[in-house]
Each structure stands twice: as structure tokens, then as C-alpha cells.
Amino acid sequence: MAFSGKRILVTGSSRGIGYATAAHFLSTGARVAINGRTVASTAQGIKQLGGGDQLIAASGDVGTAAGCVSVVEAAAKGLGGLDILVTRPGLPTFYP
């Protein structure tokens, strides 16, 4: 499936399964918002993915309603909108 040019937020993507998911989307040409609970963990995930203009940071704790809002807003602003949202399995996700 082609994701070239798609704007994707992957929660929990600074490590583990979320990281692998973000790496896959990135390899297909997508622009990806990387999420970690902290600015430092998010920056580390972006660094490990090679940086560049295809990646943006969307730090925050998606275990809270306020965190979800903050992360989605940062991703949408940084990417110019969102086409796809991938939430890491096992994380509670709140929809205010």
C-alpha cells in the first residue's frame, strides 16, 4: 500500500512497536509525527529514524485527555493536517 505524501501520527512511536510502525510508514514516503511521553524520548526517536523534514515531534502523554488533545494538535500543526492516526495497542486513548 502506498502512503507517499500521507500525514500520519503514530502514538508511542519513540520506541518498540510504535517505532517500527513509524519507520515503516516513513520508508513508504509518508510524513510522520513521532510521539513519546517526553520531549527527550520523542527527540531520541526522531534521531534514530534519521531526522529530516519527513518527521515532526508530537510529545505528550496520550494516557490523559489533555495529553491526547495536545499530541493531536501538535501533529496536525506540524504536518499541516492528518490523514491517518495509529494508536499503539494497549494504550488507553481518550476522546474528549
C-alpha positions as CSV (number, residue, x, y, z in Angstrom):
1,M,0.0,0.0,0.0
2,A,1.3,3.4,-0.9
3,F,1.5,6.1,1.8
4,S,3.6,8.6,-0.1
5,G,2.7,12.1,1.0
6,K,0.3,10.9,3.7
7,R,0.4,12.7,7.1
8,I,0.5,10.1,9.9
9,L,0.6,10.3,13.7
10,V,1.8,7.2,15.4
11,T,1.4,7.3,19.2
12,G,4.1,5.6,21.3
13,S,6.4,5.8,18.3
14,S,9.6,6.8,20.1
15,R,10.3,3.1,20.7
16,G,9.1,-0.5,20.3
17,I,6.2,-1.5,18.1
18,G,5.2,2.2,17.6
19,Y,8.7,3.0,16.4
20,A,8.7,0.1,13.9
21,T,5.3,1.2,12.7
22,A,6.5,4.8,12.2
23,A,9.7,3.5,10.4
24,H,7.6,1.5,8.0
25,F,5.4,4.5,7.1
26,L,8.5,6.7,6.7
27,S,10.0,4.1,4.3
28,T,6.9,4.3,2.1
29,G,7.2,8.1,1.7
30,A,4.8,9.3,4.4
31,R,5.4,12.3,6.7
32,V,5.2,11.0,10.3
33,A,4.6,12.7,13.6
34,I,6.6,10.9,16.3
35,N,5.1,10.6,19.8
36,G,6.8,9.9,23.1
37,R,5.8,10.9,26.6
38,T,8.6,13.4,26.9
39,V,10.4,15.8,24.6
40,A,13.6,13.8,25.2
41,S,12.1,10.5,24.2
42,T,10.5,11.9,21.2
43,A,13.7,13.6,20.1
44,Q,15.5,10.3,20.5
45,G,13.0,8.5,18.3
46,I,13.3,11.1,15.6
47,K,17.1,10.9,15.8
48,Q,17.1,7.1,15.5
49,L,14.8,7.4,12.4
50,G,17.4,9.7,10.8
51,G,15.7,13.1,11.3
52,G,14.8,15.1,8.3
53,D,11.8,17.1,7.2
54,Q,9.5,14.0,6.9
55,L,9.4,13.7,10.7
56,I,8.0,16.1,13.3
57,A,7.7,15.8,17.1
58,A,4.4,15.4,18.9
59,S,5.4,14.8,22.5
60,G,2.9,14.2,25.2
61,D,1.2,11.6,27.4
62,V,-1.8,10.1,25.4
63,G,-2.9,8.4,28.7
64,T,-4.8,11.6,29.5
65,A,-7.5,13.5,27.7
66,A,-5.4,16.7,27.8
67,G,-2.4,14.8,26.5
68,C,-4.3,13.4,23.6
69,V,-5.5,16.8,22.6
70,S,-2.0,18.3,22.8
71,V,-0.4,15.5,20.8
72,V,-3.0,15.6,18.0
73,E,-2.8,19.4,17.8
74,A,1.0,19.3,17.6
75,A,0.9,16.6,14.9
76,A,-1.8,18.3,12.8
77,K,0.0,21.7,13.1
78,G,3.5,20.3,12.3
79,L,2.2,18.2,9.3
80,G,-0.4,20.6,8.0
81,G,-3.2,18.2,8.9
82,L,-3.6,14.5,9.5
83,D,-4.6,11.7,7.1
84,I,-4.0,8.7,9.4
85,L,-3.9,8.1,13.2
86,V,-2.3,5.0,14.5
87,T,-2.6,4.3,18.3
88,R,-0.3,1.8,19.8
89,P,-2.1,-1.2,21.1
90,G,-2.5,-1.4,24.9
91,L,-2.6,2.4,25.4
92,P,-5.8,4.0,26.7
93,T,-6.9,6.6,24.3
94,F,-9.3,9.3,25.3
95,Y,-11.7,11.2,23.0
96,P,-12.8,14.4,24.7
